[in-house]
Amino acid sequence: MWLSAVRAAESKKATDIRVLDLREVTSFTDFFVICTGGNARQIQAITEEIRLRLKDRGERPISLEGIENAEWVLADYG
């Protein structure tokens, strides 16, 4: 799933894309995908593209925070 999120972010020109593998560190998550957008509209577009690509895989976010102002967004896919 993380690779689909990365590809979606890349398609919307996200920068500084990082994937943190946390499987050995914590039990509450496996991976964090972190990326940067240049402005609120781009951050919203990145978030929406990730949402659409993961929806195609049958994944839906448990929680989505920060999308209104889009200074930052947290999308929790469990």
PyRosetta script that sets phi, psi and omega in degrees:
from pyrosetta import init, pose_from_sequence

init()
pose = pose_from_sequence("MWLSAVRAAESKKATDIRVLDLREVTSFTDFFVICTGGNARQIQAITEEIRLRLKDRGERPISLEGIENAEWVLADYG")
pose.set_psi(1, -38.6)
pose.set_omega(1, -177.5)
pose.set_phi(2, -62.0)
pose.set_psi(2, -34.4)
pose.set_omega(2, -179.9)
pose.set_phi(3, -66.4)
pose.set_psi(3, -38.2)
pose.set_omega(3, 175.7)
pose.set_phi(4, -62.0)
pose.set_psi(4, -40.5)
pose.set_omega(4, 178.0)
pose.set_phi(5, -64.5)
pose.set_psi(5, -41.7)
pose.set_omega(5, 178.5)
pose.set_phi(6, -63.5)
pose.set_psi(6, -46.3)
pose.set_omega(6, 179.8)
pose.set_phi(7, -61.7)
pose.set_psi(7, -39.1)
pose.set_omega(7, 178.0)
pose.set_phi(8, -64.1)
pose.set_psi(8, -44.6)
pose.set_omega(8, 178.7)
pose.set_phi(9, -62.6)
pose.set_psi(9, -42.6)
pose.set_omega(9, 177.9)
pose.set_phi(10, -59.5)
pose.set_psi(10, -39.3)
pose.set_omega(10, -177.3)
pose.set_phi(11, -66.5)
pose.set_psi(11, -20.6)
pose.set_omega(11, 178.1)
pose.set_phi(12, -105.7)
pose.set_psi(12, 19.7)
pose.set_omega(12, 173.5)
pose.set_phi(13, 64.6)
pose.set_psi(13, 31.7)
pose.set_omega(13, 173.3)
pose.set_phi(14, -63.6)
pose.set_psi(14, 151.0)
pose.set_omega(14, 178.5)
pose.set_phi(15, -119.2)
pose.set_psi(15, 170.3)
pose.set_omega(15, 177.0)
pose.set_phi(16, 51.6)
pose.set_psi(16, 41.4)
pose.set_omega(16, -177.8)
pose.set_phi(17, -73.2)
pose.set_psi(17, 127.8)
pose.set_omega(17, 178.9)
pose.set_phi(18, -133.3)
pose.set_psi(18, 142.2)
pose.set_omega(18, 173.5)
pose.set_phi(19, -118.9)
pose.set_psi(19, 121.9)
pose.set_omega(19, 178.1)
pose.set_phi(20, -103.1)
pose.set_psi(20, 119.7)
pose.set_omega(20, 176.6)
pose.set_phi(21, -88.4)
pose.set_psi(21, 108.2)
pose.set_omega(21, -175.2)
pose.set_phi(22, -108.2)
pose.set_psi(22, 12.3)
pose.set_omega(22, -176.7)
pose.set_phi(23, -59.7)
pose.set_psi(23, -33.5)
pose.set_omega(23, -179.6)
pose.set_phi(24, -88.2)
pose.set_psi(24, -6.6)
pose.set_omega(24, -172.2)
pose.set_phi(25, -104.4)
pose.set_psi(25, -38.0)
pose.set_omega(25, -173.5)
pose.set_phi(26, -145.0)
pose.set_psi(26, 160.0)
pose.set_omega(26, -179.9)
pose.set_phi(27, -99.2)
pose.set_psi(27, -8.7)
pose.set_omega(27, -174.8)
pose.set_phi(28, -90.9)
pose.set_psi(28, -7.8)
pose.set_omega(28, 177.8)
pose.set_phi(29, -157.0)
pose.set_psi(29, 157.0)
pose.set_omega(29, 175.8)
pose.set_phi(30, -99.9)
pose.set_psi(30, -47.2)
pose.set_omega(30, -175.9)
pose.set_phi(31, -138.1)
pose.set_psi(31, 147.4)
pose.set_omega(31, 165.4)
pose.set_phi(32, -113.6)
pose.set_psi(32, 133.0)
pose.set_omega(32, 170.2)
pose.set_phi(33, -109.7)
pose.set_psi(33, 120.7)
pose.set_omega(33, -177.3)
pose.set_phi(34, -121.1)
pose.set_psi(34, 134.8)
pose.set_omega(34, 177.6)
pose.set_phi(35, -151.2)
pose.set_psi(35, 170.9)
pose.set_omega(35, -176.7)
pose.set_phi(36, -122.8)
pose.set_psi(36, 140.8)
pose.set_omega(36, 171.5)
pose.set_phi(37, -118.8)
pose.set_psi(37, 153.9)
pose.set_omega(37, -174.2)
pose.set_phi(38, -77.1)
pose.set_psi(38, -23.2)
pose.set_omega(38, -178.9)
pose.set_phi(39, -159.7)
pose.set_psi(39, 174.0)
pose.set_omega(39, -175.6)
pose.set_phi(40, -58.9)
pose.set_psi(40, -42.1)
pose.set_omega(40, -179.5)
pose.set_phi(41, -62.7)
pose.set_psi(41, -41.0)
pose.set_omega(41, 179.1)
pose.set_phi(42, -68.0)
pose.set_psi(42, -40.3)
pose.set_omega(42, 178.5)
pose.set_phi(43, -61.8)
pose.set_psi(43, -42.0)
pose.set_omega(43, 176.8)
pose.set_phi(44, -64.0)
pose.set_psi(44, -41.0)
pose.set_omega(44, 179.2)
pose.set_phi(45, -64.8)
pose.set_psi(45, -41.5)
pose.set_omega(45, 177.7)
pose.set_phi(46, -61.5)
pose.set_psi(46, -47.7)
pose.set_omega(46, -179.7)
pose.set_phi(47, -60.1)
pose.set_psi(47, -44.6)
pose.set_omega(47, -179.4)
pose.set_phi(48, -65.4)
pose.set_psi(48, -40.6)
pose.set_omega(48, 179.2)
pose.set_phi(49, -64.8)
pose.set_psi(49, -41.5)
pose.set_omega(49, 176.4)
pose.set_phi(50, -61.8)
pose.set_psi(50, -45.3)
pose.set_omega(50, 179.8)
pose.set_phi(51, -58.3)
pose.set_psi(51, -45.0)
pose.set_omega(51, -178.9)
pose.set_phi(52, -66.0)
pose.set_psi(52, -43.8)
pose.set_omega(52, -178.9)
pose.set_phi(53, -65.8)
pose.set_psi(53, -40.5)
pose.set_omega(53, 179.6)
pose.set_phi(54, -73.8)
pose.set_psi(54, -31.1)
pose.set_omega(54, 175.1)
pose.set_phi(55, -61.4)
pose.set_psi(55, -40.1)
pose.set_omega(55, 177.1)
pose.set_phi(56, -59.9)
pose.set_psi(56, -25.8)
pose.set_omega(56, 178.2)
pose.set_phi(57, -91.4)
pose.set_psi(57, 2.8)
pose.set_omega(57, -179.8)
pose.set_phi(58, 85.3)
pose.set_psi(58, 13.0)
pose.set_omega(58, -179.6)
pose.set_phi(59, -101.1)
pose.set_psi(59, 135.4)
pose.set_omega(59, 176.9)
pose.set_phi(60, -127.7)
pose.set_psi(60, 145.0)
pose.set_omega(60, -179.3)
pose.set_phi(61, -69.6)
pose.set_psi(61, 140.5)
pose.set_omega(61, 173.1)
pose.set_phi(62, -74.7)
pose.set_psi(62, -37.7)
pose.set_omega(62, -177.7)
pose.set_phi(63, -148.3)
pose.set_psi(63, 145.3)
pose.set_omega(63, 176.6)
pose.set_phi(64, -138.5)
pose.set_psi(64, 116.9)
pose.set_omega(64, -175.9)
pose.set_phi(65, -124.0)
pose.set_psi(65, 147.3)
pose.set_omega(65, 172.8)
pose.set_phi(66, 85.4)
pose.set_psi(66, 0.0)
pose.set_omega(66, -174.1)
pose.set_phi(67, -67.3)
pose.set_psi(67, -28.4)
pose.set_omega(67, -176.8)
pose.set_phi(68, -62.3)
pose.set_psi(68, -52.5)
pose.set_omega(68, -179.3)
pose.set_phi(69, -87.4)
pose.set_psi(69, -27.0)
pose.set_omega(69, 176.6)
pose.set_phi(70, 55.7)
pose.set_psi(70, 31.6)
pose.set_omega(70, 168.3)
pose.set_phi(71, -76.0)
pose.set_psi(71, -30.7)
pose.set_omega(71, 173.7)
pose.set_phi(72, -154.0)
pose.set_psi(72, 156.4)
pose.set_omega(72, 177.2)
pose.set_phi(73, -139.2)
pose.set_psi(73, 137.8)
pose.set_omega(73, 172.8)
pose.set_phi(74, -119.5)
pose.set_psi(74, 117.5)
pose.set_omega(74, 176.8)
pose.set_phi(75, -114.2)
pose.set_psi(75, 116.0)
pose.set_omega(75, -177.8)
pose.set_phi(76, -101.5)
pose.set_psi(76, 114.1)
pose.set_omega(76, 179.4)
pose.set_phi(77, -105.3)
pose.set_psi(77, 21.1)
pose.set_omega(77, 176.6)
pose.set_phi(78, 68.5)
pose.dump_pdb("model.pdb")
